[in-house]
Amino acid sequence: MPTSEVVKVYGAAWSVYVRIVRLALEEKQVRYDLVEVDVFSEKGVPQEHLTRHPFGRIPAFEHGEFHLYETGAIVRYIDDAFPGRKLQPTDPRARAKVNQIVGILDAYAYRTLVWDIYVERVVSARAGRPADERKIAAALPLAAVCLSELNRLSDDREFLIGGDVTFADLYAAPMFACFMQAPEAVSLTEGHEKLTCWWQRFAARDSMSRTSP
């Protein structure tokens, strides 16, 4: 399998899930092109993008003649197909914890932290729209559980799990990059020292600055 074939990521720089894929490529030191796709265009999802992702979502991925969509499948392919640091622990328990954190972020944290809090509080203000205070208030209890569990499950080391970057970090970081801009983040992260220290360290990584939207 030639790793020298051109790698393309289709999506938007602002997208959390596009950034997860880009972070995986950056941490593996794989060169790639980001091809911007606006799935929220007034005209709808571009027709050519539907050939890459029939559900009209982002990201989609291309490595030479090989095509993929779904972030989980893409990052696992990147980890397996390219040399460099491994993004999944070999120890069964550490790998299970990484997968558990990714599952929590996917199933509970993403919508709560990003859409219900960050988008309503930060993006709405930028666009001059009033925030939906009821949506934010309803999101706070679940956000608190998410953050408490992420703090509890994480190791007290440089990364969320173990001494190297894993998918747990790559999934969490783009979500935190959004959520931590909301004023609610201050009180919600209070007392979660492992999590806040992890974020301060990870936010300063080169891969984060190179993927900043």
Buried (B, 14 or more C-beta within 10 A) or exposed (E): EEEEEEBBBBBBEEBBBBBBBBBBBBBBEBEBEBBEBBBEEEEEBBEEBBEBBEEEBBBBBBBEEEBBBBBBEBBBBBBEBBEEEEBBBEEEEBBEBBBBBBEBBBEBBBBBBBBBBBBBBBBBEEEEEEBBEEBBEEBBEBBBBBBBBBBEBBBEEBBBBBEBBBBBBBBBBBBBBBBBEBEBBEEBBEEBEBBBEBBEEBBEBEBBEEBEE
